[in-house]
């Protein structure tokens, strides 16, 4: 990427018919996100700046975003799956490095409880997967933002809510 930007998240889906999109982050977002005037979205490999009309923080990892020049659902659909960046850090308790900080964290599912400890993070052609082991049992967990409900960096715990039948 040509600018010195910080990862914000990924555009997950549209919301309504007026161009609003759902932004989902892997890291907890600070309420400062609502004050952003501009975000950068990677479109066709380029970081394109979009002025922000409005941002509404929904949870600590998601927000509705309405961007200038994105005025209808058709235009918003073109942004689904695109990565978003900002020029300043707005994530709470952001680790100094990336995925490698998750190695050694214990993964807990809301239904199944403890799944195991993260041994490795792999990228399989854009599908980020955690290799989690518990004794001799190995589980691969595909990382998509809706799966993760909470990350506690101090306690080294990743809480997830896997869909029914995932395990």
N, C-alpha and C positions, 0 to 999 in steps of 0.2 A: 504494500500500500504506500502511496506517495506522501501522505500526511502523517504526522505523529499523533495518532488518535487512539482512544481507548475503547475496547469492546463494550457495547451497551447491551446487545442481545440480538434477537432475530424476530422478524415480522412473522407472526404465527398464522393470523387469519384476519379477515375483514370483520368490521362491526357496523351494522347498519348499511345505509345506502348512500351516505354522503362522504365517503372516502376515509373514514376512520379505520385504523388498523389496531390489532392487538400486538403489542411488543412484549416479548417474554425474555427474561434475562436468566442466566445461570447463577448470577450473584445477586444478593439482596440489594434492592434499589433504595436510595435515600429519597426523602420527600423533595430534595432539591431538583429532582428530575422535572417537576412541574414548572420550574423556572427556566428551563432550556429554551433558547431562542432558535437553535439550529441543531439538527442531527445529520449525520452522514450515512447514507444507505448505499451498499455495494450493489450497483446495477451493471450487469455485463462486465464485471471485473473492475469497474471504476467507482471510487468513492464520490457519490453525488451529494452535495449539500442540499438539504431541504429546510427551509424556514418552518418553524413550528407555529401552528395556529393555537393548539391547545393540547395539553397532556394531563390525563387524569390517572393518578396512581391507584391501582386496584388492590394490589397486594405487595408484599416486599419483593416479588419477582415479576410483576406484570403491570402494564399500564395501557390505557387507550391513548392513541396518538392520532391527532388530526394535523396533517401537514399541508402547507401551502402547495398549490398546484396539483393536489390529489383531491378532486372534488366529487368523485363518484365511485361506486363499487367496482366498476370495470378498471379504473386506474389503480385502485387499491389492490385488486387481485394480482396485478403485475408485480407487486412488491412482496407477496407471500414467499417466505423462505429466504428472503434477503437479509444479510447481516447488517446490523446498525452499529454505528460508532459515535462517540462524542469527543470533543476537544479537551474536556476536563473530566476527571474521575468523579463519578457520583454514586459509586457503590459503597455500601457500608462494609466495614471490615474486609476490604478487598485484599486478597493475598498478594504477595509480591510477584509471584509467578503464576503460571497457568495450571493446566490439568494435573501436573505432577504434584501439586499440593494436596490432591485428593488421595494419593497413594498412602496407605496406612489408615485411612478413615474407615470406620465401621458403618456399614449400610444397614438401615432398619426400614422395613416396609410397614405401612400402617395396618395391614392385616396379618402378614406372616411373621412379623417381628424381625429379629436379627437374621440377616441374610449372610453376612460375612464381612471380610476385610478386603478393601480394594488393593489389588496387587499390581495392576497395570491398567493404563488407558490406551486404547488403540483407535486409530482412524481407519475404518474400512470404507474407502471411497466416499467420504463425507458422512458416514454413519459412525459417530463416536460411541465406543463401547467400553464399559468398565468390566474388567475381569475381577470377579469377587470370589474369594475362597473362604470356606468354613470347614476346617479339617481337610478331608480328602475330596470334598464336594466343591466343584467349580461352577460358577454361574456367570454367564455373560449378560450384562444389562445394557441395553441400548439407551443412550442418553438423549432424551428429548425433553425440552423445558417443562412440559406439563407433568412429567413423571416426578421431578424433584419438588418436595414441599418445603424443605428447610435444610440449610447447611450451617453447622456450628463448627467454625474453624478452630475455636479454642478447645472444644471437647473432641474434635475430630470425628464428628458424626454427620452422616448424610441420611436424611429421612426422605423416603420415597412413598408414593402411592401408586403401585402398579395396578393396571387394569385387571379385572377378573380373568383368571386363567393364564396370567402371564408366567407364573412359576409352576 
